[in-house]
Amino acid sequence: MATKKSPVKKKKVLKKSPAKKKPAKKAVKKTTKKVSRKSAAVPNIKKIGGKMIDLNKEKPVGKIIHFYGKIKVGVIEVVKGKEIKVGQTLYYSGHTTDFAEELKSMQEYGKQVMVAKGKKQVGIKVGKKVRQEDRVYKIQ
């Protein structure tokens, strides 16, 4: 006996309409001007060692790259073209750092040195805490 196959029903396929595009946003011009710290000409004058010094005009001699808290030694990287000597007064400036003191001891790789010239890293004994990225100025 032969069995009859039932006819296969075809599914109706619905066509989707294309998606509507959203309108593009218009560019908005900014009217505020950014003012850089240098162009604002805010006077940054400090009285250090009896002298009035404008830190905006002075260039840093170096920056602190590390600080050892227990022995109170900061590591300074001297800027290229500058030098520091034992006996000079250095001013340390940063977010929470603001003091000056005479440089009494300086070492490079464990050996005492009297002069440190550009791009050298030297360890110096400091009286207070200094932090990374603090700037170091030479007071004449």
N, C-alpha and C positions, 0 to 999 in steps of 0.2 A: 503494500500500500504506500502510496506516495503521499507525503505530507505537504501541505501547502505552506508556503512561506508568507508571513504577513508583510505587507509592503512597508518599506522603511520611510519614516516621515522625515522630511528635511526641516531643519531648524531655520527659522527666519533670522537673518543677520540684519541688525539695525545699523544704519550708517550714522556715525557721529558727526556732528557739525564741528567745523574747525574752531579752536579756542579763540576767544576774543583777546586781542592784544591790549595791554594796559598802556595808557598814555605815558610817554617818557617824562621824567621829572626835569624841570628847568634848572639850569645851573644858577646858583645864588652867589652874588658877589659879596665877599666879606668886606665890611666897611671898617673894621678895627685894624689898626696898625700894630704890629709887634714892635716893641721898643727893646732894643738890646741893652744890657747893663752898661756897656761902654758908652753908648750914645746918650744914655740918660744923664751922664755927667754928674752922678751923685758923688759928692766929695767923700772920700774915704781917708780922712786925715787923722793920724794918730800921733800922740805925743809919746815918743819913745826915746829914752835916755836924754831927756831934756830938749829934744829936737822935734819940731813938727814935720812929719813925713807924710806925703800924699802917696798912698799905696796904688792909686790908679796910674801914676806916672812911673813908679818903681817897677822893675822887672824882677821876678823871683830868681834866686840863685839856685834853688833846687826844690824838691818836694819829698815829703816823707813817704817811704814805700812800705815800712814795717816798723813796729814798736814792740820791744820786749819789756813787759810790765814789771817783772820781778827785779830786773837789774837796771831798769829805767834807761834803756838805750834805744835810740831811734836810728833807723837806717835812712840816710839821705841819698837820693840820686841827684848829683850835681848836673845842672843844665849845661849843654854844650856851649863852650866859649866863656864860661864863668869859672870862678875859683873861690874856695874858702880856705882860710888859714886859722890855725890855732891862735887864740887871743882876740879874734874879732867878735863883735856883738852880732848875734843872729836874732831875728824876730820871726816867731812862728805864728802863722795865721791860718785859721780854719773856721768851721762852723761853730765849734765850742772852744777852740784854742785861740789864745790871744796873750802872748807873753814874749818877753825878750830876755836873753841872758848871754853871757860871755861863753864862747866856745873854749873849753878847757882841755878836752881830750878827744882825740879822733883816731880811729883805727880802720885799716883796710886789710881784710883777710887776716885778722889777728895781730897785725903789726902796727905799731904806732907810726903815724905819719903827721907831718906838719902842714902840708898843703894837699888839697884835693882839687883837681882840675876836671873839666867837662866830661860828662857821661860816666863818671866813676861813682861807685856805691860805697859809702863809708858809714861806719857806725859812730855815733856821737853820744856822749853822756849828757842827759838832760835832767833838769830838776823837776819838771812837771810832765804830765801825760801828754803825748802827741798822738795824732791819729793818721791813718793812711790818707793820702791826698792833701794833707796840710801843706801850705806853701811856706817856704823859708826865704826870708829876705836878709840881705846884708846891710847892717847899719854902719854908715861911714863915720 
